[in-house]
Amino acid sequence: MMDALLAQLPVALGMGIIGAVVFSAIGLISGSDETTTIAPLTLLVVLIGVPPAGVYTFFLAGAVSKHMTHAVPTALLGIPGDTMATPMMREANYLRQLGVPHIALRKMISGGVIAALIAVPVTVVFALLLAPFGGFVQHTAPYLFLIAALAIAYFSPGRWAAVLALGPFVLIIVALQNLTAAHGVKLGVSYFLGIAIGPLISDLFLVLSPAERARRKRDRPARFSLAPDVKRWSGYFPNPLKVLDSRQASWTIGTAVASSLTFVFSPVAMTVIMGEVVSSRIRHVYHRLTTTLAVRNGVTESTYIAEALIPLMAFGLPLSPVAAGPAAPLFNAPPRFTVDSASGQVNNLHNLLGTWEFLIYGLLAVVLALLIAYPFSMNYARRAASFVSRNISHEAIIGTFVGLILVIGLWEGGLLGLLVVVTVGLVGGFLSRLLGFNIGVQFMGFYIAVLTVPALTALL
C-alpha cells in the first residue's frame, strides 16, 4: 500500500498545486459559479488521462481553495463570490457598513480552514460506515436516484415547481438520447457540459433579444468601494485559531462535523441552516455577525467535501447535489469513468482509490489549498480584489469557459454533440432562472434518464 501511495504522490502533489492555484484565482472573480468552473476543468483533467490520485487532489484542492478566495469579493466588494457565498451576504454587508470588512474576510477564511481540515477524516470514517450498504445501493441505484432526485428537487429553491419540472426535463434528455442514437452517436460528457454551463448559455441567448439587451445595458462601468486593509499579525501565515476566538472555533468545529455527516441536502441550504442555528444562540450583535460568517464559510467547505466524498467512497454513485453537479466528472466521464445504466456497476475513483488513498490524498489536497489560498487571501486580499475588479473582464472568463466546452462537445459528438450541449444548456438555464430548477436537480434528472427510465421501461 505504501508503495502505491508513494508512486502516485508526485502527480497528486503536482495536480493539487495546480488546482489550488487555478481556483484560488477563479474564486476572486465574483459570480464564478462552482459547477460552471469546477466541473468543466475537472472533466478536462479526467479526459486527458491524469492518474486517479491527480484527478482527486485537483478537484478537492480546487474546491477548498475556491471557497476561501470567494470570501474576498463577498466581504470586500459586497458582491457574492459564487453561489455558496450568497448566504453570507447579509452578515458581510452589515460588517462592511460597520467599517470592518477585513474582519469579516478573516473570520470567513479562518472558519473555512478549520472546517476543511476536520471534514476530510470525518467524511472518510462516515463513508466507511456506509460502505457495507454499497452492494444494496448499487443494485437499487435506478430507484434510489429517483427518490434522491425528488428529494433534492423539493429542497431546491424551486420546491414543487422543480419537482414537477423534473419529468419534462427527463423526457428532453431521453428524446435527445434517442435522436443521437439514431445517428450512431452515443453522448455522455456533452450532457454534463450543457447542464454545467446552462446559466451562461441562457444569458448569452438573452442578450440576443433586443428587449433583454436594452434592460441589461449599462451606461458606465460598475463602481465598487474597497475598504482599506488592516493587518494585525506578524509573518506570512496567520494562525486561524488565533483569528477566531475560542467560542467561534468551537461553533465552527461543531457545525463542520455535523454538516460532514450529511450528503443528500443542498449545500446552500445546509449553509443557511447551520448559520441560523448558531446565530440564534449569540446575543451580542458584532460577535453574532462574525461567528455566523466563520460558521457559514466553514460549512461551505465541509458540505462540499462530504457531498463529494461520501457517495464516491461508499457507493461510487453521485447521490448528492454536489456529486451530481461540480463533482460529476469524478463519477461519470465516459469513456474513462462510467456508471453502467443496466446494472448500476461503476468504474470510477470508487474502484481506483483505496480508503487510505482517499484519506491521505484528501488531507494533502486540503493542506495544499491552505498553504496557497489561505495566506494569499489573508495578506493580499485587498490588492487582489482591486486588480480583479479593475482588470479582469467577466466577458473574457465567460468566453474562455464557453470555448473550452464547445471544443469538448465537438470532440465527443461532432455537430450533434454541440447541438446537445446548446439544447440542454438553454433549457436548463431557463428552468434554473425561472423556476429555481437548479443545476444539482438537472444532473439528477440526467441520471434518471440514463438509469431509472430504462429500468422502469424493462419492469413495465
C-alpha positions in Angstrom: 0.0 0.0 0.0 2.8 2.4 0.9 4.5 1.8 -2.4 1.3 2.6 -4.3 0.8 5.8 -2.3 4.4 6.9 -2.9 4.2 6.1 -6.6 1.2 8.4 -7.2 2.4 11.1 -4.7 4.2 13.3 -7.2 1.3 13.5 -9.6 -1.1 14.0 -6.7 1.1 16.8 -5.3 1.5 18.5 -8.7 -2.2 18.4 -9.6 -3.2 19.6 -6.2 -0.9 22.6 -6.5 -2.4 23.4 -10.0 -5.9 23.0 -8.7 -5.2 25.3 -5.7 -3.6 28.0 -7.8 -6.1 28.0 -10.6 -9.2 28.0 -8.3 -7.7 30.5 -5.9 -7.6 32.9 -8.8 -11.0 32.0 -10.1 -12.5 32.5 -6.6 -11.6 36.1 -6.7 -13.9 36.7 -9.7 -17.4 37.5 -8.4 -20.2 35.3 -9.7 -17.9 32.4 -10.8 -20.3 29.5 -10.1 -18.8 26.3 -8.8 -20.4 24.0 -11.3 -19.7 26.2 -14.3 -16.0 26.3 -13.4 -15.0 23.3 -11.3 -16.9 20.6 -13.3 -15.6 21.5 -16.8 -11.9 21.8 -15.7 -12.1 18.6 -13.6 -13.7 16.9 -16.7 -10.8 18.1 -18.8 -8.3 16.7 -16.3 -10.1 13.3 -16.4 -10.2 13.2 -20.2 -6.6 14.0 -20.8 -5.6 10.9 -18.7 -4.3 12.3 -15.4 -3.9 9.4 -12.9 -6.7 8.9 -10.3 -4.8 10.5 -7.4 -4.1 13.6 -9.5 -7.8 13.9 -10.5 -8.8 13.6 -6.9 -6.4 16.2 -5.5 -7.0 18.6 -8.3 -10.7 18.6 -7.6 -10.5 18.8 -3.8 -7.7 21.3 -3.6 -9.6 23.4 -6.2 -12.9 23.3 -4.4 -11.3 24.1 -1.0 -9.3 27.0 -2.5 -12.2 28.5 -4.3 -14.3 28.5 -1.1 -11.6 30.5 0.6 -11.0 33.2 -2.0 -14.7 33.6 -2.8 -14.7 35.4 0.5 -12.7 38.3 -1.0 -15.3 39.7 -3.3 -18.1 38.8 -0.8 -16.6 40.7 2.1 -14.6 43.5 0.4 -16.7 44.3 -2.7 -20.2 43.4 -1.4 -20.9 41.0 -4.3 -21.2 37.2 -3.9 -18.1 35.3 -5.0 -20.2 32.4 -6.1 -23.5 30.6 -5.3 -22.2 29.2 -2.0 -21.2 32.8 -0.8 -24.8 34.1 -1.2 -26.0 33.1 2.3 -23.1 35.1 3.8 -24.0 38.4 2.0 -26.2 39.8 4.8 -23.7 39.5 7.6 -20.8 40.6 5.3 -22.7 43.7 4.3 -23.5 44.6 7.9 -19.8 44.4 8.8 -18.9 46.5 5.7 -21.4 49.2 7.0 -19.6 49.0 10.3 -16.3 49.7 8.6 -14.7 46.3 9.3 -14.9 44.2 6.1 -11.4 43.0 6.7 -12.6 41.4 9.9 -15.4 39.7 8.1 -13.0 38.3 5.5 -10.6 36.9 8.0 -13.3 35.2 10.1 -14.8 33.6 6.9 -11.5 32.3 5.6 -10.3 31.0 9.0 -13.6 29.2 9.5 -13.1 27.6 6.2 -9.6 26.4 7.1 -10.6 24.7 10.3 -13.7 23.1 8.7 -11.8 21.7 5.7 -9.2 20.1 7.9 -11.9 18.4 10.1 -14.2 17.4 7.2 -11.8 15.0 5.4 -11.3 12.5 8.3 -14.9 12.7 9.5 -16.2 12.1 6.0 -13.9 9.2 5.4 -15.0 7.5 8.6 -18.6 8.0 7.8 -18.2 6.7 4.3 -16.6 3.5 5.8 -19.7 3.1 8.0 -21.9 3.3 4.9 -19.8 1.2 2.6 -21.3 -2.2 3.7 -24.6 -1.0 2.2 -22.8 -0.3 -1.1 -23.9 -3.5 -2.8 -27.5 -2.9 -2.0 -27.3 0.7 -3.2 -25.7 -0.2 -6.5 -28.4 -2.9 -7.2 -31.2 -0.5 -6.4 -29.5 2.6 -7.9 -32.2 3.3 -10.6 -34.9 3.7 -7.9 -32.6 5.4 -5.4 -31.8 8.0 -8.0 -35.5 8.7 -8.5 -36.1 9.1 -4.8 -32.9 11.2 -4.3 -33.8 13.4 -7.3 -37.3 14.1 -5.9 -35.9 15.0 -2.5 -33.2 17.2 -4.0 -35.7 18.9 -6.2 -38.1 19.6 -3.3 -35.3 21.1 -1.2 -34.1 23.2 -4.1 -35.1 26.9 -4.5 -37.9 25.8 -6.8 -39.6 23.4 -4.4 -42.8 21.9 -6.1 -42.1 23.7 -9.3 -38.7 21.9 -9.5 -40.3 18.6 -8.6 -42.9 19.0 -11.4 -40.3 20.2 -13.9 -38.2 17.1 -13.4 -40.5 15.0 -15.6 -40.4 17.2 -18.7 -36.6 17.7 -18.3 -36.0 13.9 -18.2 -38.1 13.5 -21.3 -36.0 16.0 -23.1 -32.8 14.1 -22.2 -34.4 10.8 -23.3 -35.5 12.3 -26.6 -32.0 13.7 -27.2 -30.5 10.3 -26.4 -32.8 8.6 -29.0 -32.0 11.3 -31.6 -28.3 10.9 -31.3 -28.5 7.1 -31.1 -30.4 7.0 -34.4 -27.4 8.6 -36.0 -24.9 6.3 -34.3 -23.7 8.8 -31.8 -23.6 8.0 -28.0 -23.0 11.0 -25.8 -22.3 11.4 -22.1 -20.0 14.3 -21.4 -22.0 16.6 -23.6 -25.0 16.4 -21.3 -22.8 17.3 -18.3 -21.3 20.2 -20.1 -24.7 21.5 -21.2 -26.1 21.4 -17.7 -22.9 22.9 -16.2 -22.9 26.0 -18.4 -26.7 26.3 -18.7 -26.8 29.7 -16.9 -24.1 31.0 -19.3 -25.9 29.8 -22.4 -29.2 31.2 -21.3 -27.6 34.6 -20.6 -25.9 34.6 -24.0 -29.3 33.9 -25.7 -31.0 36.6 -23.6 -28.6 39.3 -24.7 -29.5 38.5 -28.3 -33.1 39.6 -27.5 -33.4 43.4 -28.1 -35.7 43.9 -25.1 -33.5 42.0 -22.7 -30.3 43.6 -24.1 -31.8 47.0 -23.6 -32.7 46.1 -20.0 -29.2 44.9 -19.3 -27.4 47.7 -20.9 -25.2 49.9 -18.7 -24.1 53.5 -19.4 -21.0 53.3 -17.3 -18.7 50.7 -15.7 -19.7 49.2 -12.3 -18.3 51.1 -9.3 -17.1 49.4 -6.1 -16.0 50.9 -2.7 -13.0 49.0 -1.4 -12.2 49.4 2.3 -8.6 49.8 3.5 -6.7 46.8 4.7 -5.5 46.3 8.3 -3.0 43.6 9.2 -2.9 42.6 12.8 -0.4 39.7 12.8 3.3 39.2 12.1 4.7 37.0 9.5 3.1 35.5 6.3 0.9 32.6 7.7 -1.5 33.6 10.4 -2.9 31.1 12.9 -6.6 30.5 12.2 -7.2 29.5 15.8 -6.0 33.0 16.8 -8.1 34.8 14.2 -11.2 33.1 15.7 -11.9 33.3 19.4 -12.4 30.0 21.3 -16.2 30.2 21.1 -16.1 30.8 17.3 -13.7 28.0 16.8 -15.9 25.6 18.8 -19.0 26.5 16.8 -17.0 26.1 13.6 -15.8 22.7 14.6 -19.2 21.5 15.8 -21.0 22.6 12.6 -18.3 21.2 10.4 -18.7 17.8 12.0 -22.5 17.9 11.8 -22.5 19.1 8.2 -19.9 16.5 7.2 -22.4 13.7 8.2 -25.0 15.0 5.6 -24.7 14.4 1.9 -28.1 14.5 0.4 -29.2 18.0 1.2 -28.4 21.2 -0.7 -25.1 22.7 0.4 -26.6 26.2 0.2 -29.4 25.0 2.5 -27.0 23.5 5.0 -25.0 26.7 5.0 -28.1 28.7 5.8 -29.5 26.3 8.4 -26.2 26.0 10.3 -25.7 29.7 10.3 -29.2 30.3 11.6 -28.7 27.7 14.4 -25.6 29.4 15.6 -26.9 33.0 15.1 -29.9 32.3 17.2 -27.7 31.4 20.2 -25.5 34.5 20.3 -26.8 37.8 21.7 -24.0 40.3 21.1 -24.5 41.7 17.6 -20.9 42.1 16.5 -20.0 38.6 17.8 -23.1 37.1 16.2 -22.2 38.5 12.8 -18.5 37.4 12.9 -19.3 34.0 14.3 -22.1 33.4 11.8 -19.7 34.2 8.9 -17.0 31.9 10.2 -19.5 29.1 10.7 -21.2 29.5 7.3 -17.9 29.6 5.3 -16.8 26.6 7.2 -20.0 24.8 6.3 -19.4 25.6 2.6 -16.1 23.7 2.9 -17.4 20.7 4.9 -20.6 20.2 2.9 -18.7 20.2 -0.4 -16.1 17.7 0.9 -18.8 15.4 2.4 -21.2 15.6 -0.5 -18.4 14.7 -2.9 -16.5 12.1 -0.9 -19.2 10.1 0.9 -21.1 9.0 -2.2 -17.8 8.5 -4.1 -16.2 6.3 -1.4 -19.2 4.4 -0.1 -21.2 3.8 -3.3 -19.4 5.2 -6.4 -22.8 6.8 -7.4 -23.5 10.5 -7.5 -26.3 10.6 -4.8 -25.9 14.2 -3.7 -26.3 17.6 -5.2 -22.5 18.2 -5.2 -21.8 14.7 -6.5 -24.3 15.2 -9.3 -23.0 18.7 -10.0 -19.5 20.1 -9.6 -18.1 16.6 -8.7 -19.9 14.8 -11.5 -16.7 14.1 -13.6 -15.3 12.1 -10.6 -18.2 9.6 -11.1 -19.1 9.6 -14.8 -16.8 10.9 -17.5 -17.1 8.5 -20.5 -15.1 6.7 -21.8 -12.8 6.8 -18.8 -15.2 6.8 -15.8 -18.6 5.2 -16.2 -21.8 4.3 -14.4 -23.5 1.3 -16.1 -27.1 2.1 -16.7 -28.3 -1.5 -16.6 -26.6 -2.9 -13.6 -25.6 0.2 -11.6 -22.0 -1.1 -11.7 -19.4 1.7 -11.6 -15.9 2.3 -12.8 -14.5 5.5 -11.4 -12.5 6.7 -8.4 -14.6 4.5 -6.1 -12.8 1.5 -7.6 -9.4 3.1 -8.4 -8.6 4.6 -5.0 -8.5 2.8 -1.6 -9.6 4.1 1.8 -6.1 5.2 2.8 -5.6 7.0 -0.5 -8.9 8.9 -0.1 -7.8 10.0 3.4 -4.1 10.8 2.7 -4.6 12.4 -0.7 -7.6 14.2 0.6 -5.6 15.7 3.5 -2.8 16.5 1.1 -5.2 18.4 -1.2 -6.6 20.4 1.8 -3.2 21.2 3.1 -2.1 22.4 -0.3 -5.1 24.6 -0.5 -4.4 26.0 2.9 -0.8 26.7 2.1 -1.7 28.5 -1.1 -5.1 30.1 -0.8 -5.2 30.9 3.0 -2.1 33.1 3.3 -2.7 34.7 -0.1 -6.3 35.7 0.9 -5.2 36.9 4.3 -2.2 39.0 3.1 -3.2 40.2 -0.4 -7.0 40.2 -0.5 -7.3 43.9 -1.0 -4.7 44.2 -3.8 -6.2 41.1 -5.5 -9.8 42.4 -5.3 -8.6 45.7 -6.7 -6.7 44.1 -9.6 -9.6 41.8 -10.5 -12.3 44.5 -10.4 -10.2 46.8 -12.5 -8.5 44.5 -15.0 -10.3 41.1 -15.3 -13.1 41.1 -17.8 -16.1 38.9 -17.0 -16.7 38.5 -20.7 -13.2 37.1 -21.2 -13.8 34.5 -18.4 -17.2 33.5 -19.9 -15.7 33.3 -23.4 -12.9 31.0 -22.1 -15.2 28.5 -20.5 -17.7 28.5 -23.4 -14.9 27.9 -25.8 -13.5 25.0 -23.8 -16.9 23.4 -23.5 -17.6 23.8 -27.2 -14.3 22.1 -28.1 -15.1 19.1 -25.8 -18.7 18.9 -27.2 -17.3 18.8 -30.8 -14.7 16.3 -29.8 -17.2 13.9 -28.3 -20.1 14.0 -30.8 -19.3 16.5 -33.6 -22.2 18.8 -34.5 -24.7 16.6 -32.7 -22.6 16.9 -29.5 -22.6 20.6 -29.9 -26.3 20.7 -30.5 -26.9 18.7 -27.4 -24.7 21.0 -25.3 -26.6 24.1 -26.5 -30.0 22.5 -26.2 -29.6 21.1 -22.7 -27.8 24.3 -21.6 -30.5 26.6 -23.0 -33.4 24.6 -21.5 -31.6 24.0 -18.2 -30.5 27.6 -17.9 -34.0 29.0 -18.3 -35.5 26.4 -16.0 -32.9 27.4 -13.4 -33.5 31.1 -13.9 -37.3 31.0 -13.9 -38.3 28.1 -11.7 -35.3 27.6 -9.3 -34.7 24.2 -11.1 -31.0 24.3 -10.2 -28.0 22.5 -11.7 -28.0 19.8 -9.0 -31.6 18.8 -9.8 -30.7 18.8 -13.5 -27.8 16.4 -13.0 -30.1 14.1 -11.0 -32.6 14.4 -13.9 -29.9 13.2 -16.3 -29.2 10.1 -14.1 -32.9 9.3 -14.0 -32.9 9.4 -17.8 -29.9 7.0 -18.1 -30.6 4.8 -15.1 -34.2 4.9 -13.9 -36.1 5.2 -17.2 -34.5 2.1 -18.7 -35.1 0.1 -15.5 -38.8 1.2 -15.3 -39.3 0.5 -19.0 -37.9 -3.0 -18.6 -40.1 -3.5 -15.5 -43.2 -2.4 -17.2 
